[in-house]
């Protein structure tokens, strides 16, 4: 095993410049995953190229990327060294990048000069964390990356949850015996499926987006009412509860939902029991950090669902949100409801998952290599690095201190607007009507006075044209001002036609002997021309936005 000397950065060891000439490059290695059925890989050919630009050498165990669609030959073409065995890889690599938490055997291969980067789940893997500490290795847990804006590019939990949410809908469709979207055919009408997504985190929002894009009527619930706007913007309907509870500060929970009160939970279950008979597909995603998954879909709700309905439980690994979920299995209940409890949804889309996870690893290495010189600076003063590090320099550093930057900026509390009674609403509408009426009467009075004054000095022939001109302005203003904004574009074609009529009328008046009539007619031609050409120009630009390139 190669020996290295260390320098100290802010009191913590890091790979330094006191290396032998042949040891200038730190090597990042990825072994084959030993967890049964795991198809993902922590390094892809593309991520290897990016890591090499940071100054690192890359190595991979033979066959590690095969299940994800990356052959050894593709890695060799990307400049990655392919080693035949896991033992050889752990011996050669300084930094080990994995997907699943390491086994006891893999931890035993670590040493004080090595760093492990992988999912770890330290809160539930304390013996494994103690073993890593005993080996003296540094361990960076990708599941512990703090949820702050700067760390989004390293947030592997969100990357995998996004894929899991999408795959959950696909898995539900595979087990559902009907269309998602409604159809009207010559053979009859097919109603759309009704989908309920419980939990509007990353996985939930991905499931909502996929479900609505497939044409299903989608409902979504979350204990955080502030996500209602996100849900509705994606085309789903937010399920409101008639219950007021003190909302949790998202910063205090790292952006996750906090446990609810027993009263809120009972109201929530009552709402789900009401929805159960009408829902075709239920996708549950609710998780609370370092806790078992809350049971939100009980046995009686499953029994109330229609035969052929499907439940996909994304919380199956932590016990499941459905009371009848069986981890890693698909079961069919006595009343014909299919319950899917798979825990490997990201692995079922191994190529995409590997690409995203490898990108998360690469961004983590970028933060660990601020000089881009192929040397790790394990800066424990950095919020992201400190938050993700669980063992370092022979010590357990979990749990980390709260990040200096909050996960979610604290929002000022706003007073809930008072719900107006019917009489109060009528009073407000009447007051607004009176105000508008007074304003219009005032404008008409002023206009009448101005016309009277002009009529005293202007000839009768001019007044006939001037009155038509003023009335046209007034009517046109009222018509345009009261049109809904969504109708402005269709209205543009109509106003172009009206402008053409105005130009014809103005051209007929230009031959008049009166100077004022000629001036007004000329101005009419000028302004109507701007309206016509401008209208066509704007319409053309708007239509171009919808044309496929």
GIBELHU-V194463 format. One line per field, one symbol per residue. psi: psi as a letter, one per 20 degrees, with the letter a starting at -180 (. if undefined). burial: 1 if it has 9 or more other ideal C-beta (glycine too) atoms within 8 Angstrom, else 0. Layout:
BEGIN
psi=???
burial=???
END
This chain:
BEGIN
psi=pqqqqqrpokiqqqpailqqhikhppppqorppippipirqiprhghgghhhhijqqqqqqpjhjghjjorhhhgghjjppoqhrhghghhhqhppprfqqqrhhhhiirrijqpporqhmhhjlghhhhhhghijqppoohijpqmrghjhijnhghghhggggghghghghhipjrqgqqqorhirpoqqqppppoolbggghgggggghhijqopqqqqioiiihggghijjrppoqpmppqoqqphhhjkirqrqrqhgggghghgghhhhghiphppopjpqppkqqppoiorghgghiqqpirppooijhhkhqiphjpppjqpqprhjkppookqjkghhimhggggggghhggghghghimhiljkppnmojipgggghiphqpljqpjpqrqqqhpqhpppppppppqppqrghhghgghgghggghggghggghgggggghgghhhiqqhhhhghhgggghgggggghgghjpqhijhghhhhghggghggggghhhhihiqipghggghhghggghhgggghhghgggghghhhjpp.
burial=000000101001011100100000011111111100011111111111111101111111110111110101011101011110010111011111111111000110111001111111111010011111101111111111111100110111111111111111111110110011110000000101111111111111111111110111011111010011011101011110000000010110110111000001101110111011001111111111001011111100110010011111111101011111111001101001111111011111111011111111111111111001011111110011111111110000110100100011000000000000000010010000000000000000001000100100010001101110110001000001001000010011101100110110111011000100110111011001101100110110010000000
END
